[in-house]
Amino acid sequence: VQLQASGGGLVQPGGSLRLSCVVSGLTFNDYNIGWFREAPAKERDFVAAITLGIGRTYYADSVKGRFTISRDNAKNTVYLQMNSLKPEDTAVYYCATGDGIIQSSIRNPGNYGYWGQGTQVTVSS
């Protein structure tokens, strides 16, 4: 299983970025996918997730209304559209998936067994 995240970069406060995560090595339609982030000296935190099937979405309170997660099953890709970025959004962003993730535990990074390499997002003027 491989997850390839991309799209990070340097952006000014208030700006936007779109992250992409291409997943291979599994039946993409059968898996929930999450985005997490890790800032220096901090734990890896949940950002957003999208379920298989109908694509129900979940967000951390800190990004709700600013970030949008979506998936394109034909391209085995999950996107994270990030708008109104703030300096506190600066972190390495990871996409992840795993076997048997149920919706009640979708925010817990410990339940994800497969991780991408991360992409750096820096929000600074």
C-alpha positions in Angstrom: 0.0 0.0 0.0 1.3 3.4 -0.9 0.0 6.9 -0.2 1.6 9.8 -2.1 0.8 13.3 -0.7 1.6 16.5 -2.6 0.6 20.1 -2.9 2.2 21.7 0.1 4.1 24.9 0.0 4.5 28.4 1.4 1.5 30.6 1.4 0.5 33.9 3.0 -2.1 34.1 5.7 -5.5 34.1 4.2 -4.3 32.1 1.2 -5.3 28.7 -0.2 -3.7 25.4 -1.0 -5.0 22.1 -2.3 -3.3 18.9 -1.1 -3.7 15.7 -3.0 -3.2 12.1 -1.9 -2.9 9.3 -4.4 -3.5 5.8 -3.0 -2.4 2.6 -4.5 -2.1 -1.1 -3.5 -5.7 -1.5 -2.2 -9.3 -1.2 -3.4 -9.6 2.5 -2.9 -13.4 2.6 -2.8 -13.4 0.3 0.3 -11.4 2.5 2.6 -11.9 5.5 4.8 -9.2 8.2 4.2 -7.9 10.7 6.7 -5.7 13.8 6.8 -3.6 14.5 9.8 -1.0 17.2 10.6 2.1 17.4 12.8 3.6 20.7 13.9 7.1 21.0 15.4 7.2 19.6 18.9 3.5 18.6 18.8 1.5 15.4 18.4 0.0 14.3 15.2 -3.5 15.7 15.1 -6.6 14.8 13.2 -7.6 17.3 10.4 -10.3 15.7 8.3 -11.5 12.3 7.0 -13.9 11.0 4.4 -15.6 7.6 4.5 -16.0 5.0 1.8 -19.3 4.8 0.0 -21.3 8.0 0.4 -18.3 10.0 1.4 -19.4 11.3 4.8 -16.9 13.9 6.0 -15.4 14.7 9.4 -13.4 17.8 10.4 -11.4 19.0 13.4 -13.1 22.1 15.0 -10.0 24.2 14.2 -10.5 23.7 10.4 -14.3 23.4 10.1 -15.6 25.9 7.5 -12.1 26.5 6.0 -11.0 23.1 4.8 -12.9 20.7 2.6 -12.0 17.0 2.1 -13.2 15.2 -1.1 -12.4 12.0 -2.9 -12.3 11.0 -6.6 -12.7 7.2 -6.7 -11.9 7.1 -10.4 -8.5 8.6 -9.7 -7.8 6.9 -6.3 -7.2 10.3 -5.0 -8.3 12.3 -1.9 -8.1 16.1 -1.8 -7.8 18.6 1.0 -8.8 22.1 -0.1 -7.5 24.6 2.5 -8.8 28.1 2.5 -8.3 31.1 4.8 -5.1 29.6 6.0 -3.6 30.8 9.3 -0.1 30.6 10.7 -1.2 28.0 13.1 -2.0 25.7 10.2 1.7 25.4 9.6 2.6 21.7 9.8 3.5 18.6 7.9 0.3 17.1 6.5 -0.1 13.4 6.2 -2.8 11.3 4.5 -3.5 7.9 5.9 -5.8 4.9 5.7 -6.1 1.5 7.3 -8.1 -1.7 7.7 -11.3 -1.8 9.7 -11.5 1.9 10.6 -14.9 2.5 11.9 -16.6 5.9 12.0 -16.5 6.3 15.7 -12.7 6.0 15.7 -12.0 7.9 12.5 -10.3 10.8 14.3 -7.7 8.6 16.1 -4.4 8.4 14.2 -3.6 5.1 16.0 -6.2 3.3 14.0 -4.5 4.1 10.7 -2.0 1.6 9.5 -0.9 3.1 6.2 0.7 6.6 5.9 2.0 8.8 3.2 5.3 10.6 3.4 3.9 14.0 4.4 3.9 17.4 2.7 5.0 20.6 4.3 2.5 23.5 4.6 3.9 26.8 5.8 1.7 29.8 6.4 3.7 32.9 6.8 3.9 36.5 5.6 
